[in-house]
Amino acid sequence: MSELTTLTIAAARDGLKQKKFSAAELAAAHVDAIEKARTLNAFVLETPQRAAAMSKAADARLAAGTAGPLEGIPLAIKDMFCTEGVRTTACSHILDNFVPTYESTVSGQLWRDGAVLLGKTNNDEFAMGSSNETSFMGAVTSPWRRRGSNTPLVPGGSSGGSAAAVSAHLALAATGTDTGGSIRQPAAFTGIVGIKPTYGRCSRWGIVAFASSLDQAGPFTRTVRDGAIMLRSMAGYDPKDTTSVDIAVPDYEAAVGKSIKGKRIGIPKEYRVDGMSAEIDKLWDQGRAWLEAAGAEIVEVSLPHTKYALPAYYIVAPAEASSNLARYDGVRYGLRLPGRDINGMYENTRAGGFGKEVRRRIMIGTYVLSAGYYDAYYLRAQKVRTLIKKDFEDCFDQGIDAMLTPATPSAAFGVGEKGGADPIEMYLNDVFTVTVNMAGLPGISVPAGLDGQGLPLGLQLIGRPFDEETLFSLGQVIEDAAGRFTPARWWA
């Protein structure tokens, strides 16, 4: 039944309705694939018994004619989403064996619509990283390899486990979170589709917080259509999240395949950065040509404050992380390391529980929020953020419907190749993605080609607020032109 793992959500949905196979068979095929792919370390917790029970219930609903939109579809859930009764650690030692008594809104909506839980996927610790190497559970290995090489590659981060699982056919789709590119960058590195919705489109309730004004949940899928199907279930107003926006969720799938004739697509000149791969530059031009051939009008635009986005992001995000992670003190849940007194217990628990990258970001964040530095750093970064947002608004006010940019400055790199001596080298991977989070806009990464070493490259489309529909119609044009990409199986 291994061919069941190669299906799209749309094809699996049709097959289940036509009784070509059962939800139990579909789940069992994925459970088997996960067991054979443990060398990738994509999952930090497998839930085969829960998958069997949920798929059995899905078959009963299918038989009764009460199937939901995702009935029987097996999914992987990033370990940042709290899952009731299922261990959730954010891949950090400080949350050892934490089992939530509640369900995140997003995952709850997926179960409401009939989806099946396969397990929790690996991520950078507290979602802080661009390569999935900071996880306490160990690095994830990408299912992709350079042509003629056995060098292990990173799947991107922070949602590397989810991206690897979808790319390696271990799940039909997966959830991710995107704070500065943590869905779009790993999607580009692994040859799949990744969507970061507009801030406020998906509830953040029950998701372990990194930077609250930037975090947003979104899906990983193998096709644009599947992304549209997933997002419709994930999105929606939630009164438990004060940043959730109370507007109707469209039928995103209806936008897939819609004509893009007359759409005005901006090409931001500031995204042509020093050191960008010639292959990325060529792919960008190719994407422009595909959209033009489909009837879109291509317009060069300017986003003048783009150069300040990365430094501003790495002030705002650590500042919010410092505040959010203050709650992990060893008192109420998770790891507790004893000390001479309560202060000693706090110090020992936080020093032993947080990894190197998380400690670094907490210290940066605490510094920029401290007396005497708040105005010089945090307040100034927030002002820059307002200017970045205004750059996009000015372009949209001039009739631009969406923008086309690269998703990453290069293809995937090797495990251990970047950031060892200089963390800024790793932070530069987010250069094309952080602006979208700073402005609260929707973005989608669509696989668009392979580099000279046979590794996938992605293009990013950035849309108007709450106009994910346009991104799906544009993304489908790129997918139709470029085709789909699957790694050669080497892991089992």
N, C-alpha and C positions, 0 to 999 in steps of 0.2 A: 504493500500500500504506500510505498515511498513516494509515488507520483502525486499523492494527495498533498504533500508538502509543497509542491511546485505551483499549486493553484493560487489565483488571486482571490481576494475576498468576494468580488463580484461573481467569479466562476464557482467558488465554493457555495455561495448563497444559492445559486441556481441549481447546483448539483444536489444540495440538501433538499430543496423544494421538489425536485424531480425524483427523489429517492434513489439516486445513483449510488449513494453511500450514506452512512449514518453519521451523526455528530460524534458518536462514540468511536467510530472508525477513524474519523478525521482527527480527533484528539489523540487517539492511540498512536497514529502515524507520527504526530509531532512529538509525543513523549519519547518514542523510540529514537527519533532524530536527535533530540536533545541529549539523550543518554550516550549516543555515539559521537557527540561533538563536545564533550566536556573539556577537551584540550583547549578550546577557544575561551573558556572561563566566562562565557556570556551570561550565564545564570549564577546567582549567588544562592538561590533557593529554588528547587524544583518542587512542584506540587502535583504529582501524578494522581494521587487519590482524589484530590479536589477536582482535577480535570475530568476524571472518570465520572464523579458524581454530577458535576455541572453538565457534562455532555449527555448523560443519561436523562437528566431533567429537560435538556434542550430537545432531545428526541421525542419526549412525551409531549412537549408543547407543539412541535412540528406535526406530530400525529393528530393532535387535537385541533389544529388550525389556528393556534393562538401564538404563532411564532413572532418574535420581535425582529427588528431590523438587522441585528447581528446574531441571530439565533444559531448557536452551535459553532461560532467562529472562534478558534483558539488564539488567544492573545498572550503576549508577555508584558509585564508591568514593571516599569523602572522602580528601583528600590527607594525612590523618593516619595512614592505614593503609599500612604497608610492603607493597609488591607486588613480588615477585621479578622482577627484570629490567625493571621499569617505574619510571620516575623518581618519587620521593617527596620532597617538599620541605617539608611542613607550611606551604606558601605563605610561606616565609621566604627572604630573600636568603642567609642563613647556610648553608642546605642546598642551595644552587645545584647542580643536576645530580647530586644524590645518587641512585644507583640501587642499591637494596637487593639483597643476594644471598640473601634469605630472604623468606618470606611471613608476614604476620600470621596468627595462628590463626583469627580471625574470617573474613577473606577466604579463607583456605585452605579453611575449611569450606563456604563458598559455592561455591567451584570444585569441591570434592569432591561437592557435591550437584547439579552440572551447570550452574550459572549461567555467564553470559557477561559478560566485562568490556568496557564501552563506553569507559571512561576515568576519569581522576581529577578530582574536583570541587574547586572553589575553597572556601576557608574563611578565617576570620580567622587572621592569623599565629599559629602555635602554638595555635590555637583560642582565642585571647584577644580576645574581642569579642562584641558583641551585635547586629551589623549587617552583618558581612562587608565592612567598609570598611578593616580594618587589613591585609588581604592584600597581600603584596608584588606579587602578580599583578594587582592592581587590584580595585576593588569589583565585587560581583555586583549586577545589576539584577533586581529582582523581575519576574516575568511579569505581575503585577497592577498596575493603575493605578486611581487614583481616577476616579470617573465624571466624564467631561467634562474630564479633565486629562491632560497629557502629562508631568507631573512624575515623574522616575524615583524609584521607591521601593526601600527596602532589603528583602531577603528574610528579614532576621533573621540571627542568628549564634550560634555561630560556623559552624555547618554550612549556611551560606546557599546554597552551590553545589549541594549535594545536594537541599535543599528546592526550589530553583528548577527543577532538572532534573526532579524528579518532578512538580511542579505544572504545568510547561510541556510535559509528555508527551515528554521527552527520554530517559527511562528508566522502566522499569516500577516500579523501587524503587531505593533508594540506602542506603548506610550513613552513619551519623553518629556523632559522639561527644558526650556530654553531661556537662559538668563542673559547670555551674550553671544549665542550661536550654538548652544548645546544640543539642538536638534538638527539645524541646517548643516553644520560642519561635519558631524559624523555621517549624515545622510550622503553628503558629497563624497566623503572618503570611502564609502562602502557601496556606492552605485544604486542607492534607493531614493525614494521621495521622502522629504521631511518638511513638516509644516509648523511654523510658529505663528499662531493666530494673533489677532489684535489683542493688546492688553485689555483684560476684562471680558473677553469672549468666553474663556473657560474658567471655571471656578478654581481658586487656589486652596480652597478649604480642604484640609487633610493631606496636603502636600508639604513635606518637610521644607521649611523656608530657608532660602539662601539670601536673596536680595529682593525684598517684597515688592518694590516698585518696578522690578524688571522681570521677575519670574513669570513664565506662562507655560501651561501644558500644551502638548500637541502630539500628533501621531507620526509614526514611521510606517510606511507601506512600500510595496514594490511597484505600485502604479499611482498615477494622479487620481484616477477614479476611486481607487481604494482609499486614498487620503480623504477624498470628499465624503465617502461613506462613514469613515471613522470620525471625522470632525463633527458631523451632524449629531452623532451620539454623545461626543465628549463636551460639546458646547452647550451653553444655556445659562440663564440667570440663576444665581444662587444667593438667597438672602443671608446665608451664613458668611459670605465673603463681601465685605463692604466695597471692594473694588470691582465686583461683578456688575456688568452692565445689563440693564433690563431691556433688551431689544430682541425681537424675534430671530430665531435661527433659521436661515433659508434652507431650501433643498439644494445643498451644494452639488449633489450628483447631477442635477439638471443643468448645471453650468458647464460640466465637462463636455467638450465637443462643440460648444457654442461658437459661432463665428466671431473672430476678433477683428473683422474688417472695420477700419476707421478708428481703432484704438490707438491712442498716442502713447508711445513707450519712450521713456526718458533714458538716456545713457549718461550717467554722471561722470564728468571728466575727471573728478578728483579720485575716482576709483582706479585710475591707471597709476599704480604706486611703484616706487623703485623696488627692484628685486622680484617683481612678479614674473612668474614663469612665462616664456614665450608661447608655450602650449595653452596656457590659460587665456592669454591675450587673443590667440587665434580662435579658441573656442568661443570667446565672447563675441568676436566678429561673426562667427558662424551662427550663433544664437540670434544675433541681430538680423542676419540674412533670412533665417527661418521665419521669424516673426513678420518680416517685411513681405516675404513671399506669400504669407497667409493673409495679407491685407492690412497689417498694422503700419502706422506711420512712426518712423524713428526720429527722435528729436534729441540733440545733445543738450544736457542741462547741467547746471552747476549747483553743488551743495557745498558752499565755501567753508563751512565749519567742520567738515568731515575729518580733517587732520587732527582736530582736538578730541574726537570721539573716544579713541582708545584710552588716552590718559585720563579723560573725565570719567569714563566707565570704571577704570581701575582705582578711582577714588570713591565713587558712589557705591559700587558693589561691595567692596570690603567694609565700608562704613556700615552699610545695612547688615552685612554678615556679622560684624562685631556685635551689633545690637541683638540680632536674632539668635546668635549662638550663646548669648549670656545665660540662657535658660538651662544649658547642659552643665549641671553642677554636681552630679553624683548623688543628689538627695532623693529625687522622686522616682527616677527610672534609669535604666542603662548602667554603665560601668560605675563602680565606686571604689576608689583606692584610699585606704585609711591614711590619716595624718595625726599629728600630735593634738590638733584642735580642729575646729570646723574650717578655719582658713587654710590649714595645711591639707585637709581633705579636699577642699576646692582646688587648690594648686596642684596636688598630686593627680587628681582625677582628670583635670583639663590638660595637664602636661602629658599624661600617659594616654589619654583617650583620643586626643586630636592628632592627626598626622602633620607632617612638616608644612605642606602647602596650606592647610587650614589654619595652622598657628600663624603662618606668615601673613595671611589675609586678615586674621583677627587683629594682629598687631598693627598692620597698616591702617585698618579701619578705626581702631581705638585712637591711634595717633591723630588722624585727620579730624576726629570728632572732639579732641581734647581742647581744653581752654587755651586760647592763644593761637590755635591752628584752625579752628572751625571755619572762620571767615576766609582765611587764606587758601584753604583747600576745599572743604566740602561745599561751602556756600558758593564758591566760584565755579566748582564743577557743576552744580545745579543750574547756574546761570548759563554755562556753556550748553548744558542739556536743552535748555529752553531755545537756544539759538539753533541747535541741530534740528529740533522739532520744527522750528519756523522755516528752515531751509526746505524741508519736505513740503510743508504747507504752501509755501510760495510756488513750488513747482506744480502741485496739485491745483492750485488756484488758476494757473495758466493753462489748465486743460490736460495735464499729463494724467493718464489713467494708471500707469504702473511704471516701475523702473526695472531695467535688466542690468545685473552686475555679476561678476564671478561670485561663487560661494566661498572659495578658499584661495589663498595665494599659491597653493601647490597641491599635488596629490599627497596621499598618505605617506608618512615617514616611518622609519623603523622604530621599534620599541627601544627606548633609551637614547635615541639620537638627538633629542632636543631638550633644552631647559635644565640640564644637569647643573652646569655652572652658572647659567644666567637665566633666571625665570622669565625675563622679559622676552627672550627668544620664543618661548612657548606662548606668551600672551599675544604676540604678533599674529598668531594664527586666526585671531578673532577680528582682524582689521576690517573685513567686509561685512561682518554680521552685527557688531555691537551697536551700530547706528540705529538699526531697526528696533532694538530693545530700548535704547535711549529715547526714541521717538514714540514708542508704543505701537508700532505699525505691524501689519501682517507680512510675513515673508515665507517663501517656499523655495526649497532647493530641489532641482530636478536633474537627474543624471543626463549628461549631454554628450559624453564621449569617453575615450580612453587615451591616456598619455602614451608616450613612446615605450614605456615599460609595461603597458597593459593594465594600468591602474585607472579606476574611474575618476572622472572629473565632473563637477556639477555647476550649473548656472543657477543664480538666485533671482527671483522676481519679488519686488517689494511693492505692496499695494497701498491704496488709501485705507484709512481706518474703517474696519468692519466691511471691507469689500474683498473678502476672501474669494468670492465667486469669480471675479475677474482673474485672480491668480490661477484658479483651477482651469479656466478656459485657455489662458496663455500657456500654462504648464503642459496642457495636453498637446498643444502645437509642438512644443519642444520634444515631448516624449514620442509623438508620432514620427518626427523627423529623425531623432537620434536612435530610437529603438530602446530595448531594455538590456540590462547587463547582469550577468550572473557569474560569480567566481567559480573557477575550476576546483572541484572538490579534492582536498588533500588530507583532511583531518580524520576521516574514517572510511 
